[in-house]
C-alpha cells in the first residue's frame, strides 16, 4: 500500500530544491543592497536616545586590542 501523501511530499521537496538557488541569489542581492545605517535608524527611531554613527571600522582594531589584553592577562601570575 502506498502513502497518498508521498507524492505530494516529493513534489514539495523538489519544488524547494529547484527554488533554492534562486532564493539564495535574491537573498545575496538584498544583503548587498542593504543600507545598515538606515536599517538601524528605522529600528531604533522610536527610542528616546540619539543614535551615534558607528565609527568607520571593521572591528579588527578592537578585536586585536581584546587579544592583546587577553595575552597580557595570561602572562601575569
C-alpha positions in Angstrom: 0.0 0.0 0.0 1.4 3.4 -1.0 1.2 6.6 1.1 -1.1 9.0 -0.7 0.9 12.0 0.7 4.2 10.6 -0.5 3.8 12.1 -4.0 2.9 15.4 -2.5 5.9 15.4 -0.2 8.2 14.5 -3.1 6.8 17.4 -5.2 7.1 19.8 -2.3 10.8 18.8 -1.8 11.5 19.0 -5.5 9.9 22.5 -5.7 12.1 23.8 -2.8 15.2 22.1 -4.3 14.6 23.9 -7.6 13.8 27.2 -5.9 16.8 27.1 -3.6 19.4 28.7 -5.9 17.1 31.5 -6.9 16.2 32.2 -3.3 19.9 32.3 -2.5 20.6 34.7 -5.3 17.7 37.0 -4.1 19.0 36.9 -0.5 22.5 37.8 -1.6 21.2 40.7 -3.7 19.1 42.0 -0.8 22.0 41.8 1.6 24.3 43.6 -0.8 21.8 46.4 -1.3 21.1 46.8 2.5 21.9 50.2 4.0 22.9 49.2 7.5 22.8 52.7 8.9 19.3 53.3 7.5 18.1 49.9 8.9 19.4 50.8 12.4 17.8 54.2 12.2 14.4 52.6 11.3 14.7 50.0 14.1 15.6 52.5 16.8 13.8 55.6 15.6 11.1 55.3 18.3 13.5 55.3 21.2 14.4 58.5 23.1 18.1 58.5 22.6 20.3 59.7 19.8 21.9 57.1 17.6 25.6 57.8 17.2 27.1 56.9 13.8 29.3 53.9 14.0 33.0 54.5 13.5 34.2 53.6 10.1 36.0 50.4 11.2 35.7 46.7 10.6 36.2 46.0 14.2 39.6 44.4 13.6 41.4 47.1 15.7 39.0 46.4 18.6 39.5 42.7 18.2 43.3 43.0 18.2 43.0 45.1 21.4 41.0 42.4 23.1 43.5 39.8 22.0 46.4 41.9 23.4 44.6 42.3 26.8 44.0 38.5 26.8 47.7 37.8 26.2 48.7 40.3 28.9 46.3 38.7 31.4 47.7 35.3 30.7 51.3 36.4 31.3 50.5 37.7 34.8 50.9 35.1 37.6 
